[in-house]
């Protein structure tokens, strides 16, 4: 039942409102010195420690008029102060709270003689100023802000809630960014540069995060909007992010953000690292929950300007705002909270967009960076803190030789390409015949951002005005792009005609990019318009099979999806072959990883990343393992045996927190397609026994049960829905039996000793450790109770508890409750033996119980099986 403390810390504050507990564990000693790496010719000054003056943990800052600076505690008030002179620091009396009932802001902006505030605070009955965008003004001109006006109410809160602002280069409009737990308001849906019929757009149902994170969050994810100073005009600009915290314009007037990764997914084929994205009109960046994230090559999304590694993105700042050397003028400074690093991304024009060369600028240990601004003096001011940990304010000054800033400009060609993209983007909010003409002429442009802008412009126009043009088109690139637009905006009656236009385009004769675009067009036509008729299906299969398998992993993935969806002959066997090949090759994904030196800047996150690097999962093989879990036909006994034994290989690797429970969910989903008469055989083949044969004398669950996620179990145990439910000792004891815990575990002398005694478990492990050990038993397995995995020389694997052993044989029990399944293994046929990566404790046992039974069970465990424990005796 032991669950590593490291993993608990990595939960951050995402589960079950455990914010306070996690914050205590992460808290830094106020007296702890920070080990800084400061760039040459710069001086760093520590100006203030808010935490020492009961002013919270600062996460947002803004430059006001003169040398005034505003700041906000993540869970408290907004403060203001004057930037101190060089060599001086702030005192407590220098930092004053606003005399207004507003705070808990993730974003602040001074503009138009007002303070704009992005409140991140869940709306409740007693909450006056909850999540939303507010404008604070000084109505009597006495120099003090005295009025609070809400401009836009938002549904969302927490660390993926409403975030930050930036003023447009012309000063006329304000841009705002929100994380993926913030719903898009109706007024933005109604005035959107992104066609607002967004969807998940996955050919197969994605797997949700095994620990429940963001399981109910759907498209479009995090988003960017703009509004006028009065808050009367709103427009949705961009979406498809996970959790970008801040935005900034570069010297060319282009907008950028720094998006977060999902570190729990490291090792999975859908994982992607943190990334800098170019926020263009109508842009979509493909975040979807769980395994549904779109790869960067999908043409209905855009690629990152630059991929970083793991981290927790916070602030973004344009170098043009700082009195720094000219080399920083057209780049971005971005902050990572987890590993205490400020990076500088030197932006380089690439077509109508950019690429970036990135380097470390400043770092420290520990240094949880939250926000940064350019002061009116041109110096860099930044804060540390967040999650109620120690907070500090710093100023970084350049003291090298004075360098005159020169006008930054991109090459003439790139500038003209940006102008072309901007001209297309004007049609993202306007319907006119000119839009169709201009868009159509650029559907085959070599620049991906221009091609994308052209397609979005086309999607904003009536299909009736350009469908005939599509039917007459001969250019393959234009046909593909227009097909994507039609798939997204058309209806099922057009599907066959569109497929007939795609059919003559030979896949092999296209560039790699166009091959992927063509395959995505097919997918979207099936996702949005449904399964094709038999004639179209056969034609598509015949065409696609000629290129499968492919030398390109990316193309292979997309072909495999399509051919499985279309139920092509022999596809299951071919996918099993690819699974085996990539497992043998150990093909890992393309994800970048932090250097060992950087991982050592975080005691909480660093060790896990180093473990993963040392024991990387076969990411490419996992892709096919996931895909095969959807295959319901075409299996042979040998193929199925190979597939289910493959789970041993993948679970021997190391991944993020959702890796092992996620793989177990995939195994369980694949088992659904196994005929009932063969389920027990393949369960035991994959190292999982069924305890059903031993339950004759146990009470049956009351039920009905369901497929619970970790988040749902936590909500059952500690959530509001059953908050008034009175747990009961007798019910808890019964749930311990009905849930089959008693078959392996003993409490107060009752039960079996196959697994650890749980009588004192509640004194050694907290509730969260107990929950996750129950939900995901494969995460950490004690050597004392682990099964043994035998690798046989013929490539097969057997797993179970060793019943007996002689000089020549080992008797193995896959199912500890059924001796009839024990079998002997000849030692001469064993290549090696090791601890099994699959726990003897079956997963999903709680799925047999209803919510009240689960709550009773956890109360029973928390009480250590004692009816006199306070969990039973001190109920309200």
SULTA-V259386 format. One line per field, one symbol per residue. ss: DSSP state (H for helix, E for strand, - for the rest). A space follows every 10 residues. Layout:
ss: ???
This chain:
ss: ----HHHHHH --------HH HHHHHH---- ----EEE--- -EEEEEEE-H HHH----EEE EEE----EEE EEE---EEEE EE-------- -HHH-EE--- --E-EEEEEE E--EEEEEE- ---------- -EEEEEE--- ------EEEE EEE------- -EEEEEE--- --EEEEEE-- -----HHHH- -E-------- ---------- ---------- -EEEEEEE-- ---EEEEEEE E-----EEE- ----EEEEE- --HHH----- ----EEEE-- --EE-----H HH-------- -----EE--- --EEEEEEHH H----HHH-- -EEEEE---- EEEEEEEEEE --EEEEEEEE EEEEE---EE EEEE-----E EEEE------ -EEEEEEE-- ---------- -HHHHHHHHH HHHHHHHH-- --HHHHHHHH H------HHH HHHHHHHHH- --HHH-HHHH HH---HHHHH HHHHHHHHH- -HHHHHHHHH HHH------- -HHHHHHHHH HHHHHHHHH- ---HHHHHHH HHHHH----- --HHHHHHHH HHHHH----- HHHHHHHHHH HHHHH----- -----HHHH- -----HHHHH HHHH-E--HH HHHHHHHH-- ------HHHH HHHHHHHHHH H--E----HH HHHHHHHHHH H----HHHHH HHHHH----- HHHH------ ---------H HHHHHHHH-- --------HH HHHHHHHH-- HHH--EE--E E--------- HHHH--HHHH HHHHH----- -------EEE EE----EEEE EEEEE---EE EEE-----HH H-EEEEHHHE EEEEE----- ----HHHH-- HHHHHHHHHH HH-------H HHH---
